[in-house]
Amino acid sequence: MLLCTLLYGLPIALAGNLTSSKRGLVYTWSDGYSDGLWDQAESDLTWYYNYASTPVNSFNSRLSYVPMLWGAGPQYNSFYSTVKGLLGSGSNIDYVLAFNEPDLCGPASEGGSCVGAQHAAQIWQAEIEPLKQQHGLQLGAPAVTQGGAWWLQDFFKACAGKCTVDFLPLHYYGDFVGLAAYLGAVHATYPQLPLWLTEFAEPNVTVLGAQQFYNQSVAFLDALDYLARYAYFGSFPANDASSWVGPNGSMLDNGGHLTDIGAWYLGFNATGRGPESGGVVVPGVTWISLLAFVLVWSAVFCFG
């Protein structure tokens, strides 16, 4: 119980902007910019994923590609053979991701794949596990939302020891204090698994608020020893941002140029560009919602 009491002690991170091999790209296609913007030899990006099983054709092999089995429909039944073919053609692949926000269902579930834990375990054993057993790839657990603690526990139970998980991808949307607490909670629950943060941002804040969140978070993540990789969610022009994230954290302005956040993320100097979208200020994750997910992850760890 002492560990449960101390579960949410926050690690102290070094301040400052650091370059990092952890930094990757959540690639989202848009006709508002050139893909070459992300594939610059001088940038800090080392890897990317695109919610798909095949890479972006215009990227060169400098960036390590991480395929994802996004959902559970029949179109995903060829995931193993697709990745096997990429390996056979010499693609630079060492890791795979699985099931994007499977715990998120319904009309408000923008981005959620809505897959039951039992079904996900069955698909994993058919399409993902062979990539470990036959090709030695590192496998990422399903990437649940910050409210997906029980879904993830059900998935591991359904696997019954037949799913090899090498790392734990996570998504987080909220403020910096909540992010630090969330990562600490998940690490305490699964201390044997390195964490990847494959989506994160603070939704619907001012441009200054988004920049402050970015700078705090990246310095913290770069210094966090149990966090292996991260990918900021914002690789789109401001006018392509979804309503639940908002435009002010976008890495591109409406003309397809790097904003300050976009330039910093690639390891470049600030551009002086904002998102040019005039976003409004609304609360992000509140202390009530922060307390809610802390209690859920604590229950999974202490009693589950």
C-alpha atoms as a printed R data frame, in Angstrom:
    type eleno elety resid chain resno       x       y       z
1   ATOM     1    CA   MET     A     1   0.000   0.000   0.000
2   ATOM     2    CA   LEU     A     2   2.960   2.324   0.463
3   ATOM     3    CA   LEU     A     3   3.549   2.190  -3.296
4   ATOM     4    CA   CYS     A     4  -0.108   3.074  -3.853
5   ATOM     5    CA   THR     A     5   0.291   6.036  -1.514
6   ATOM     6    CA   LEU     A     6   3.381   7.238  -3.385
7   ATOM     7    CA   LEU     A     7   2.054   6.301  -6.825
8   ATOM     8    CA   TYR     A     8   1.752   9.788  -8.152
9   ATOM     9    CA   GLY     A     9   5.016  11.313  -7.036
10  ATOM    10    CA   LEU     A    10   6.213  13.244 -10.063
11  ATOM    11    CA   PRO     A    11   9.736  12.776 -11.431
12  ATOM    12    CA   ILE     A    12  11.794  15.954 -11.622
13  ATOM    13    CA   ALA     A    13  12.689  16.854 -15.205
14  ATOM    14    CA   LEU     A    14  15.521  19.013 -16.439
15  ATOM    15    CA   ALA     A    15  14.512  22.331 -17.934
16  ATOM    16    CA   GLY     A    16  15.477  23.541 -21.360
17  ATOM    17    CA   ASN     A    17  15.119  22.497 -24.971
18  ATOM    18    CA   LEU     A    18  17.029  19.286 -25.648
19  ATOM    19    CA   THR     A    19  17.506  17.270 -28.805
20  ATOM    20    CA   SER     A    20  16.308  13.721 -28.375
21  ATOM    21    CA   SER     A    21  16.347  10.383 -30.153
22  ATOM    22    CA   LYS     A    22  12.933   9.755 -28.568
23  ATOM    23    CA   ARG     A    23  11.154  12.216 -30.834
24  ATOM    24    CA   GLY     A    24   8.880  10.924 -33.586
25  ATOM    25    CA   LEU     A    25   6.131  12.086 -35.914
26  ATOM    26    CA   VAL     A    26   2.423  11.315 -35.930
27  ATOM    27    CA   TYR     A    27   2.012  11.709 -39.683
28  ATOM    28    CA   THR     A    28  -1.390  12.913 -40.869
29  ATOM    29    CA   TRP     A    29  -1.868  13.575 -44.571
30  ATOM    30    CA   SER     A    30  -2.962  16.995 -45.782
31  ATOM    31    CA   ASP     A    31  -2.762  18.745 -49.132
32  ATOM    32    CA   GLY     A    32  -1.828  21.925 -47.274
33  ATOM    33    CA   TYR     A    33   1.911  21.205 -47.044
34  ATOM    34    CA   SER     A    34   4.774  19.220 -48.558
35  ATOM    35    CA   ASP     A    35   5.772  15.928 -46.916
36  ATOM    36    CA   GLY     A    36   9.387  16.982 -47.337
37  ATOM    37    CA   LEU     A    37   8.854  19.401 -44.468
38  ATOM    38    CA   TRP     A    38   9.078  16.486 -42.020
39  ATOM    39    CA   ASP     A    39  11.859  14.563 -43.750
40  ATOM    40    CA   GLN     A    40  14.719  17.023 -43.325
41  ATOM    41    CA   ALA     A    41  18.148  15.582 -42.564
42  ATOM    42    CA   GLU     A    42  18.839  18.234 -39.915
43  ATOM    43    CA   SER     A    43  15.656  17.598 -37.917
44  ATOM    44    CA   ASP     A    44  15.394  15.797 -34.579
45  ATOM    45    CA   LEU     A    45  12.824  13.315 -35.876
46  ATOM    46    CA   THR     A    46  14.048   9.722 -35.915
47  ATOM    47    CA   TRP     A    47  10.844   7.714 -36.450
48  ATOM    48    CA   TYR     A    48   7.216   8.062 -37.488
49  ATOM    49    CA   TYR     A    49   3.898   6.283 -37.744
50  ATOM    50    CA   ASN     A    50   0.843   7.071 -39.851
51  ATOM    51    CA   TYR     A    51  -2.019   4.932 -38.433
52  ATOM    52    CA   ALA     A    52  -1.434   2.496 -41.305
53  ATOM    53    CA   SER     A    53   0.509  -0.615 -42.277
54  ATOM    54    CA   THR     A    54   2.438   0.916 -45.185
55  ATOM    55    CA   PRO     A    55   4.930   3.802 -45.098
56  ATOM    56    CA   VAL     A    56   4.714   7.263 -46.643
57  ATOM    57    CA   ASN     A    57   6.188   6.878 -50.131
58  ATOM    58    CA   SER     A    58   7.821  10.298 -50.172
59  ATOM    59    CA   PHE     A    59   9.839   9.705 -46.979
60  ATOM    60    CA   ASN     A    60  13.346   8.283 -47.261
61  ATOM    61    CA   SER     A    61  14.758   5.541 -45.065
62  ATOM    62    CA   ARG     A    62  16.342   7.995 -42.606
63  ATOM    63    CA   LEU     A    63  13.131   7.896 -40.592
64  ATOM    64    CA   SER     A    64  12.331   4.540 -39.024
65  ATOM    65    CA   TYR     A    65   8.761   3.514 -39.866
66  ATOM    66    CA   VAL     A    66   6.422   1.956 -37.273
67  ATOM    67    CA   PRO     A    67   3.426   0.185 -38.875
68  ATOM    68    CA   MET     A    68   0.112   0.113 -37.024
69  ATOM    69    CA   LEU     A    69  -2.771  -2.338 -37.082
70  ATOM    70    CA   TRP     A    70  -5.379   0.380 -36.498
71  ATOM    71    CA   GLY     A    71  -8.620  -1.572 -35.999
72  ATOM    72    CA   ALA     A    72 -10.402  -4.890 -36.287
73  ATOM    73    CA   GLY     A    73 -12.284  -4.824 -39.608
74  ATOM    74    CA   PRO     A    74 -11.648  -7.313 -42.424
75  ATOM    75    CA   GLN     A    75  -9.309  -4.825 -44.104
76  ATOM    76    CA   TYR     A    76  -6.816  -5.494 -41.307
77  ATOM    77    CA   ASN     A    77  -6.621  -9.269 -41.834
78  ATOM    78    CA   SER     A    78  -3.523  -8.868 -44.007
79  ATOM    79    CA   PHE     A    79  -1.445  -6.892 -41.486
80  ATOM    80    CA   TYR     A    80   1.068  -9.673 -40.883
81  ATOM    81    CA   SER     A    81   1.613 -10.367 -44.579
82  ATOM    82    CA   THR     A    82   1.932  -6.640 -45.342
83  ATOM    83    CA   VAL     A    83   4.608  -6.057 -42.706
84  ATOM    84    CA   LYS     A    84   6.384  -9.275 -43.677
85  ATOM    85    CA   GLY     A    85   6.518  -7.983 -47.247
86  ATOM    86    CA   LEU     A    86   7.969  -4.656 -46.098
87  ATOM    87    CA   LEU     A    87  10.666  -6.481 -44.156
88  ATOM    88    CA   GLY     A    88  11.458  -8.602 -47.187
89  ATOM    89    CA   SER     A    89  11.909  -5.485 -49.303
90  ATOM    90    CA   GLY     A    90  14.420  -4.024 -46.847
91  ATOM    91    CA   SER     A    91  12.212  -1.524 -45.003
92  ATOM    92    CA   ASN     A    92  13.630  -0.079 -41.799
93  ATOM    93    CA   ILE     A    93  11.142  -1.592 -39.311
94  ATOM    94    CA   ASP     A    94  11.876  -2.676 -35.738
95  ATOM    95    CA   TYR     A    95   8.573  -1.959 -33.958
96  ATOM    96    CA   VAL     A    96   4.833  -2.258 -34.578
97  ATOM    97    CA   LEU     A    97   1.812  -0.569 -32.997
98  ATOM    98    CA   ALA     A    98  -1.647  -2.036 -32.472
99  ATOM    99    CA   PHE     A    99  -5.244  -0.821 -32.144
100 ATOM   100    CA   ASN     A   100  -5.668   2.939 -31.961
101 ATOM   101    CA   GLU     A   101  -7.799   3.854 -28.918
102 ATOM   102    CA   PRO     A   102  -9.741   0.559 -28.932
103 ATOM   103    CA   ASP     A   103 -11.549   1.583 -25.748
104 ATOM   104    CA   LEU     A   104 -13.173   4.573 -27.472
105 ATOM   105    CA   CYS     A   105 -16.544   3.948 -29.151
106 ATOM   106    CA   GLY     A   106 -19.600   5.880 -30.272
107 ATOM   107    CA   PRO     A   107 -20.254   8.973 -32.400
108 ATOM   108    CA   ALA     A   108 -17.963  11.156 -30.290
109 ATOM   109    CA   SER     A   109 -15.039   8.769 -30.657
110 ATOM   110    CA   GLU     A   110 -13.010  10.673 -33.209
111 ATOM   111    CA   GLY     A   111  -9.986   8.467 -33.761
112 ATOM   112    CA   GLY     A   112 -11.142   5.503 -31.676
113 ATOM   113    CA   SER     A   113 -11.155   2.032 -33.253
114 ATOM   114    CA   CYS     A   114 -13.723   0.575 -30.796
115 ATOM   115    CA   VAL     A   115 -12.462  -3.008 -30.490
116 ATOM   116    CA   GLY     A   116 -13.453  -5.352 -27.674
117 ATOM   117    CA   ALA     A   117 -10.570  -6.631 -25.559
118 ATOM   118    CA   GLN     A   118 -11.334 -10.299 -26.305
119 ATOM   119    CA   HIS     A   119 -11.521  -9.661 -30.045
120 ATOM   120    CA   ALA     A   120  -8.322  -7.607 -29.947
121 ATOM   121    CA   ALA     A   121  -6.480 -10.471 -28.248
122 ATOM   122    CA   GLN     A   122  -7.606 -12.892 -30.960
123 ATOM   123    CA   ILE     A   123  -6.486 -10.592 -33.768
124 ATOM   124    CA   TRP     A   124  -3.198  -9.924 -31.989
125 ATOM   125    CA   GLN     A   125  -2.371 -13.618 -31.845
126 ATOM   126    CA   ALA     A   126  -3.133 -14.039 -35.552
127 ATOM   127    CA   GLU     A   127  -1.667 -10.850 -37.054
128 ATOM   128    CA   ILE     A   128   0.814  -9.347 -34.584
129 ATOM   129    CA   GLU     A   129   2.353 -12.063 -32.426
130 ATOM   130    CA   PRO     A   130   3.942 -13.838 -35.448
131 ATOM   131    CA   LEU     A   131   5.933 -10.661 -36.147
132 ATOM   132    CA   LYS     A   132   7.654 -11.224 -32.801
133 ATOM   133    CA   GLN     A   133   8.035 -14.976 -33.008
134 ATOM   134    CA   GLN     A   134   9.144 -15.172 -36.648
135 ATOM   135    CA   HIS     A   135  10.777 -11.781 -37.291
136 ATOM   136    CA   GLY     A   136  11.906 -10.507 -33.887
137 ATOM   137    CA   LEU     A   137  10.001  -7.207 -33.997
138 ATOM   138    CA   GLN     A   138   9.183  -5.287 -30.816
139 ATOM   139    CA   LEU     A   139   5.429  -5.162 -30.193
140 ATOM   140    CA   GLY     A   140   3.483  -2.265 -28.686
141 ATOM   141    CA   ALA     A   141   0.330  -2.916 -26.673
142 ATOM   142    CA   PRO     A   142  -2.971  -1.394 -27.839
143 ATOM   143    CA   ALA     A   143  -2.817   2.401 -27.443
144 ATOM   144    CA   VAL     A   144  -5.700   3.167 -25.090
145 ATOM   145    CA   THR     A   145  -6.981   6.596 -24.112
146 ATOM   146    CA   GLN     A   146  -6.148   7.952 -20.671
147 ATOM   147    CA   GLY     A   147  -9.422   6.421 -19.504
148 ATOM   148    CA   GLY     A   148  -8.604   2.952 -20.851
149 ATOM   149    CA   ALA     A   149  -7.045   1.304 -17.793
150 ATOM   150    CA   TRP     A   150  -9.720  -1.363 -17.418
151 ATOM   151    CA   TRP     A   151  -9.788  -2.132 -21.149
152 ATOM   152    CA   LEU     A   152  -6.038  -2.752 -21.085
153 ATOM   153    CA   GLN     A   153  -6.353  -5.014 -18.063
154 ATOM   154    CA   ASP     A   154  -9.107  -6.981 -19.840
155 ATOM   155    CA   PHE     A   155  -6.891  -7.301 -22.920
156 ATOM   156    CA   PHE     A   156  -4.032  -8.851 -20.951
157 ATOM   157    CA   LYS     A   157  -6.471 -11.256 -19.287
158 ATOM   158    CA   ALA     A   158  -7.913 -12.246 -22.665
159 ATOM   159    CA   CYS     A   159  -4.424 -12.879 -24.014
160 ATOM   160    CA   ALA     A   160  -3.824 -15.487 -21.302
161 ATOM   161    CA   GLY     A   161  -0.074 -15.179 -21.697
162 ATOM   162    CA   LYS     A   162  -0.146 -15.540 -25.491
163 ATOM   163    CA   CYS     A   163   0.497 -11.878 -26.369
164 ATOM   164    CA   THR     A   164   4.099 -10.698 -26.143
165 ATOM   165    CA   VAL     A   165   4.114  -6.984 -25.301
166 ATOM   166    CA   ASP     A   166   7.453  -5.159 -25.341
167 ATOM   167    CA   PHE     A   167   6.296  -1.593 -24.719
168 ATOM   168    CA   LEU     A   168   3.155   0.324 -23.796
169 ATOM   169    CA   PRO     A   169   1.919   3.153 -26.076
170 ATOM   170    CA   LEU     A   170  -0.298   5.802 -24.490
171 ATOM   171    CA   HIS     A   171  -2.342   8.839 -25.502
172 ATOM   172    CA   TYR     A   172  -2.860  11.909 -23.344
173 ATOM   173    CA   TYR     A   173  -4.819  15.136 -23.813
174 ATOM   174    CA   GLY     A   174  -4.753  17.630 -20.977
175 ATOM   175    CA   ASP     A   175  -2.410  19.881 -19.047
176 ATOM   176    CA   PHE     A   176   1.192  19.227 -18.054
177 ATOM   177    CA   VAL     A   177   0.494  18.350 -14.417
178 ATOM   178    CA   GLY     A   178  -2.006  15.752 -15.561
179 ATOM   179    CA   LEU     A   179   0.451  14.349 -18.102
180 ATOM   180    CA   ALA     A   180   3.167  13.860 -15.495
181 ATOM   181    CA   ALA     A   181   0.726  12.248 -13.068
182 ATOM   182    CA   TYR     A   182  -0.699   9.986 -15.753
183 ATOM   183    CA   LEU     A   183   2.669   8.657 -16.880
184 ATOM   184    CA   GLY     A   184   3.683   8.054 -13.273
185 ATOM   185    CA   ALA     A   185   0.474   6.132 -12.628
186 ATOM   186    CA   VAL     A   186   0.823   3.901 -15.682
187 ATOM   187    CA   HIS     A   187   4.494   3.241 -14.956
188 ATOM   188    CA   ALA     A   188   3.622   2.164 -11.424
189 ATOM   189    CA   THR     A   189   0.988  -0.207 -12.822
190 ATOM   190    CA   TYR     A   190   3.255  -1.703 -15.517
191 ATOM   191    CA   PRO     A   191   6.816  -1.059 -14.264
192 ATOM   192    CA   GLN     A   192   8.281  -3.759 -16.515
193 ATOM   193    CA   LEU     A   193   7.192  -2.057 -19.742
194 ATOM   194    CA   PRO     A   194   8.851   0.990 -21.340
195 ATOM   195    CA   LEU     A   195   6.276   3.635 -22.235
196 ATOM   196    CA   TRP     A   196   5.710   5.348 -25.575
197 ATOM   197    CA   LEU     A   197   3.556   8.484 -25.681
198 ATOM   198    CA   THR     A   198   2.214   8.273 -29.226
199 ATOM   199    CA   GLU     A   199  -0.270  11.159 -29.022
200 ATOM   200    CA   PHE     A   200  -0.260  14.122 -26.659
201 ATOM   201    CA   ALA     A   201  -1.352  17.752 -26.649
202 ATOM   202    CA   GLU     A   202  -3.227  20.239 -24.495
203 ATOM   203    CA   PRO     A   203  -6.578  20.855 -26.205
204 ATOM   204    CA   ASN     A   204  -8.205  24.206 -26.863
205 ATOM   205    CA   VAL     A   205  -5.820  26.594 -25.168
206 ATOM   206    CA   THR     A   206  -4.288  29.860 -26.327
207 ATOM   207    CA   VAL     A   207  -1.206  29.895 -28.530
208 ATOM   208    CA   LEU     A   208   0.874  30.859 -25.496
209 ATOM   209    CA   GLY     A   209  -0.716  28.087 -23.455
210 ATOM   210    CA   ALA     A   210   0.045  25.528 -26.166
211 ATOM   211    CA   GLN     A   211   3.664  26.693 -26.346
212 ATOM   212    CA   GLN     A   212   4.080  26.520 -22.577
213 ATOM   213    CA   PHE     A   213   2.626  23.009 -22.506
214 ATOM   214    CA   TYR     A   214   4.900  21.935 -25.344
215 ATOM   215    CA   ASN     A   215   8.087  23.258 -23.741
216 ATOM   216    CA   GLN     A   216   7.302  21.826 -20.306
217 ATOM   217    CA   SER     A   217   6.282  18.463 -21.699
218 ATOM   218    CA   VAL     A   218   9.177  17.906 -24.090
219 ATOM   219    CA   ALA     A   219  11.798  18.769 -21.463
220 ATOM   220    CA   PHE     A   220  10.060  16.414 -19.035
221 ATOM   221    CA   LEU     A   221   9.709  13.561 -21.538
222 ATOM   222    CA   ASP     A   222  13.306  13.827 -22.719
223 ATOM   223    CA   ALA     A   223  14.490  13.412 -19.115
224 ATOM   224    CA   LEU     A   224  12.068  10.620 -18.145
225 ATOM   225    CA   ASP     A   225  13.989   7.358 -18.023
226 ATOM   226    CA   TYR     A   226  11.025   4.991 -18.426
227 ATOM   227    CA   LEU     A   227   9.643   6.896 -21.452
228 ATOM   228    CA   ALA     A   228  11.313   5.502 -24.592
229 ATOM   229    CA   ARG     A   229   9.604   7.499 -27.363
230 ATOM   230    CA   TYR     A   230   7.064  10.247 -27.867
231 ATOM   231    CA   ALA     A   231   5.134  11.876 -30.717
232 ATOM   232    CA   TYR     A   232   3.380  15.228 -30.332
233 ATOM   233    CA   PHE     A   233  -0.068  15.411 -31.934
234 ATOM   234    CA   GLY     A   234  -0.052  18.454 -34.189
235 ATOM   235    CA   SER     A   235   1.460  17.636 -37.587
236 ATOM   236    CA   PHE     A   236  -1.232  19.433 -39.573
237 ATOM   237    CA   PRO     A   237  -2.163  22.977 -40.616
238 ATOM   238    CA   ALA     A   238  -4.177  24.866 -38.030
239 ATOM   239    CA   ASN     A   239  -7.291  24.859 -40.189
240 ATOM   240    CA   ASP     A   240  -7.173  21.037 -40.349
241 ATOM   241    CA   ALA     A   241  -7.147  20.636 -36.558
242 ATOM   242    CA   SER     A   242 -10.051  18.684 -35.097
243 ATOM   243    CA   SER     A   243 -12.503  20.550 -32.888
244 ATOM   244    CA   TRP     A   244 -11.610  18.546 -29.794
245 ATOM   245    CA   VAL     A   245  -7.910  19.487 -30.036
246 ATOM   246    CA   GLY     A   246  -8.162  22.998 -31.433
247 ATOM   247    CA   PRO     A   247  -5.768  24.842 -33.756
248 ATOM   248    CA   ASN     A   248  -3.346  26.591 -31.425
249 ATOM   249    CA   GLY     A   249  -0.998  23.672 -30.816
250 ATOM   250    CA   SER     A   250  -0.614  22.911 -34.522
251 ATOM   251    CA   MET     A   251   2.890  22.516 -35.910
252 ATOM   252    CA   LEU     A   252   1.885  24.186 -39.187
253 ATOM   253    CA   ASP     A   253   0.118  27.444 -39.908
254 ATOM   254    CA   ASN     A   254  -2.680  27.744 -42.437
255 ATOM   255    CA   GLY     A   255  -0.138  28.324 -45.188
256 ATOM   256    CA   GLY     A   256   1.677  25.050 -44.480
257 ATOM   257    CA   HIS     A   257   4.711  26.663 -42.806
258 ATOM   258    CA   LEU     A   258   6.220  25.557 -39.504
259 ATOM   259    CA   THR     A   259   4.874  27.363 -36.459
260 ATOM   260    CA   ASP     A   260   7.151  27.973 -33.496
261 ATOM   261    CA   ILE     A   261   6.035  24.644 -32.004
262 ATOM   262    CA   GLY     A   262   6.659  22.862 -35.299
263 ATOM   263    CA   ALA     A   263  10.131  24.344 -35.645
264 ATOM   264    CA   TRP     A   264  11.058  23.553 -32.046
265 ATOM   265    CA   TYR     A   265   9.838  19.995 -32.443
266 ATOM   266    CA   LEU     A   266  12.115  19.469 -35.435
267 ATOM   267    CA   GLY     A   267  15.033  20.990 -33.521
268 ATOM   268    CA   PHE     A   268  15.064  24.303 -35.397
269 ATOM   269    CA   ASN     A   269  14.882  27.905 -34.221
270 ATOM   270    CA   ALA     A   270  11.509  29.571 -33.734
271 ATOM   271    CA   THR     A   271   9.899  30.857 -36.922
272 ATOM   272    CA   GLY     A   272   7.838  33.599 -35.314
273 ATOM   273    CA   ARG     A   273   4.748  32.053 -36.905
274 ATOM   274    CA   GLY     A   274   1.579  31.229 -35.011
275 ATOM   275    CA   PRO     A   275  -1.276  29.070 -36.244
276 ATOM   276    CA   GLU     A   276  -3.050  32.132 -37.669
277 ATOM   277    CA   SER     A   277  -6.399  30.862 -36.517
278 ATOM   278    CA   GLY     A   278  -7.502  32.971 -33.545
279 ATOM   279    CA   GLY     A   279  -8.415  30.117 -31.233
280 ATOM   280    CA   VAL     A   280 -10.444  30.666 -28.094
281 ATOM   281    CA   VAL     A   281  -9.530  29.824 -24.533
282 ATOM   282    CA   VAL     A   282 -11.513  27.060 -22.877
283 ATOM   283    CA   PRO     A   283 -10.498  24.844 -19.964
284 ATOM   284    CA   GLY     A   284  -8.394  21.807 -20.730
285 ATOM   285    CA   VAL     A   285  -8.483  18.755 -18.479
286 ATOM   286    CA   THR     A   286  -9.848  19.907 -15.123
287 ATOM   287    CA   TRP     A   287  -8.623  18.836 -11.722
288 ATOM   288    CA   ILE     A   288 -11.812  16.764 -11.386
289 ATOM   289    CA   SER     A   289 -11.075  14.790 -14.552
290 ATOM   290    CA   LEU     A   290  -7.405  14.490 -13.528
291 ATOM   291    CA   LEU     A   291  -8.483  13.031 -10.184
292 ATOM   292    CA   ALA     A   292 -10.831  10.629 -11.984
293 ATOM   293    CA   PHE     A   293  -8.171   8.960 -14.116
294 ATOM   294    CA   VAL     A   294  -5.680   8.932 -11.221
295 ATOM   295    CA   LEU     A   295  -8.223   6.999  -9.155
296 ATOM   296    CA   VAL     A   296  -8.927   4.567 -12.014
297 ATOM   297    CA   TRP     A   297  -5.259   3.713 -12.621
298 ATOM   298    CA   SER     A   298  -4.684   3.484  -8.880
299 ATOM   299    CA   ALA     A   299  -7.564   1.007  -8.578
300 ATOM   300    CA   VAL     A   300  -6.148  -1.128 -11.390
301 ATOM   301    CA   PHE     A   301  -2.716  -1.188  -9.757
302 ATOM   302    CA   CYS     A   302  -3.763  -1.599  -6.122
303 ATOM   303    CA   PHE     A   303  -6.797  -3.856  -6.459
304 ATOM   304    CA   GLY     A   304  -6.868  -5.242 -10.028
